[in-house]
Amino acid sequence: MHQNPGPNKIGASTPYDFVARNLTAYGGLLPVATMLEKLGFQQLVEETLAVKRQTRSMPMYGFILGMVLVCYVGFSRLHHLRFLKLEPMLTGILRVAQLPPQCTFWRFLASLHLGIARQLLTVEWRMRERVWAAANVHLDEVTVDTDTTVHTLFGNQMGARKGYNPKNKGKKSYQPILSFIAETREYAAGSLRTGDRPSGREIADHLESVAKGLPAGIKTVSARADSGFYCWQAVEAYAKLNWRFIVVARKTSRLVDQLQAAKWKGSTQTDADDQCEFSYQPEGWGKACRFLALRYEKPPEVKDSEQPEQYQLFDTPAFTYRVFVTDMNDPLDLLVWFYNQRAGAENLIKEANNDAGLTAHPSNRWMMNANWFQIVMLAYNLNCWLQLFSREENVTVKTMKHTTLATARLRFLFLAARIWRHAGRVGISYSDHYQEKGTFQQLMKRLRNVARGPDGFAPVLPVPLCT
């Protein structure tokens, strides 16, 4: 009978050496590599990206995949590549003896033209279609959350502007625009922007870009956005795309007059004191729209104080208002509740900024930063796609929980493993103490069953994920 040898006693006098070979701290990259291989990521990149530069140390696909995986692992800057130069898991996936130096990656990224950013976004769109087909995701109704984020800059980057920057007022920044699919937390579309407020034309172009990236089976789209997208061009774009929308309104003198003349009633189903709704056509808009308003009475001691305007609230001497414009016909309290769920998009942006490394712009060149933006967001989506494959079969959109990239790294990526080679075969051995062994094995089984047939990718999960 096998006897328990007891705990390993490790202390100051414990001997150590550096003779072990092919040990990796990133054993969790195996599911990522399996998913990309089974879904034909390499062929997709080579067909979509128009890169004329001839590379020597690695093929073009290797540089793209290498930068995506480095971001996924958690090294958000190119000069961090030196820490992974001989990482056996990464070099094995890229099929090289060692990674090229940082300067080689930098020159490759600098050689890419600005159109590569759009082509990388197209790769993400086509990958989403394949993931949804293989993971049996059938959503006929989705919610698109659109927002901007501020990246404060401390150098002389091209495109830097002094604009809206509440945390670092007066400093130059970028103001990227991003949209997410609320049901799956996927990055839908976006782009790097200067620090200026987005114009109506830019907002409309962005919404059209999001529509192109949604899978074909989606029938109904509901859109949510804050006051940065309050303009007629956005409303017009929503109508053109046949999307339902709810957007926060910005303070104007005409809107304040309309609020003061409106008929208010008590609001028992929201956190506000009063509520009202009315039809109103802002100046420059093509037609009148439905406006919803909540007001909060100020305590007497702060009625005359100057309050800073926020992205959802604006003040008058007596009240604080929260106003929305929408084309939906649902009751006011239900629409306010629906909009409040948009807070999840702000958390996703924080995840992209902090965990994926979206704020770590590699250069002062605009083209490099714009292409790097899409590479980082592709790494962000890898985590979302793996969660669609690893979900429980009885889970629904409402019960499916999102595991952030930082947590997913700790649970599924940072796995100590040994890479072995025997009789021409290469394998990976993990610890028998790994607590997520069952989840890992189930994920690998599903990913290895992914196959492409004449009608596309067959689902590997028997129960579809529906709205």
Secondary structure, 3 states (H helix, E strand, C coil): CCCCCCCCCCCCCCCCCCCCCCEECCCCHHHHHHHHHHCCHHHHHHHHCCCCCCCCCCCHHHHHHHHHHHHHHCCCCHHHHHHHCCCHHHHHHHCCCCCCCHHHHHHHHHHCCCHHHHHHHHHHHHHHHHHHHHCCEECCEEEEEEEECCEECCCCCCCCEECCCCCCCCCEEECCEEEEECCCCEEEEEECCCCCCCCHHHHHHHHHHHHHCCCCCCCEEEEEECHHHCCHHHHHHHHHHCCEEEEECCCCHHHHHHHHHCCCEECCCCCCCEEEEEEECCCCCCCCEEEEEEEEECCHHHCCCCCCCCCCCEECCCEEEEEEEECCCCCHHHHHHHHHCCHHHHHHHHHHHHHCCCCCCCCCCHHHHHHHHHHHHHHHHHHHHHHHHHCCCCCCCCCCCCCCHHHHHHHHHCCCEEEEEECCEEEEEECCCCCCHHHHHHHHHHHHCCCEECCEECCCCCCCEEC
